Amino acid sequence: MIKKYCENLSIEIEFCLYSANNEVISSVYKRKLYTLITNLQNEINTELRTKILLGDIPPMNLVTMTSDELAPSSVKKRKMEQ
């Protein structure tokens, strides 16, 4: 059940990303996909993964977030202090 939910969520995220890029797989699409994957795989970015899984960040919002918005809280805090 959880596996199916995650599969459906990943399909929805990819569809939103594709739609947000005018249904074109361009360098912009590939860069954004790389950014999303990198941030989701980041071990310290549990807050982002949790918000996505709980639906606090809908897929369409996720694919339009900036790198700064996707970053872990610790990174955001460090940037604010600089």
N, C-alpha and C positions, 0 to 999 in steps of 0.2 A: 504494500500500500504506500509506504513512504517512498520506495524506489520509483513507483509510478508517478507520484506527485512531483518528485524531483525531475523526472524525465519530461513531464508535461510543462513544468516551469521552465526548464532549459529551452524547450521548443518555443515557448511563448516569448522568452527573452530574445532568442535569435530572430524570431519573426518581427518583433518590435524593432530590433536593430536594423534589420533589412528594410522594414517600412520607413523608419526614420531616415534612411539613406536613399530614399526614392527608388527602392527596389533595385539598386545597383551595387554590385560588389566592387567597390573602388578602393583606392588606397586609404581613404578616410574611414570606410567601413572596416578594413583590415586593422588599421591602427586602433580604432575604438574597440574592436573585438579583442585585440591583444591587451589593451588596457584593462578591460573587464576581466579577462582570464587571469592576468597578473594579480589584480587586486583580490579576486576571489580565492586564488590559491595562496595568497600571503597568509602565513600561519598566524600572524598577530591581528589579522583583520576579521576576527570572529564576529564583531559587532555588525559588519556589513552583511555577512552570510546569514546571521540570525534575522536581521531586519528583512532580508529578501524572503527567507523561508516563512516568516510569520506574516508576510504580506504588507509589512510597514512601508516597504519600498516596492511599488508596483513595477513590473517589467518596463513599461514605457518611460517611467521616471528614471529607472536604473540606466537605461541606454542613453539618456540625455545628461547624466551627471558628469561633472568635470572630474579630472584626475584628483583635484584637491578634495572634492566631495566624496570620492571613493576611498580616499586614503584612510588608514587606521587613525583612531582618535589620538594616539600618541604622536603620530606624525603631524597631525593638524595642530596639536598643542605646541609642539616644537616650532612649527612655522610661525605661530602667533607670538611666541616669545622672542623671535628674532627681530 
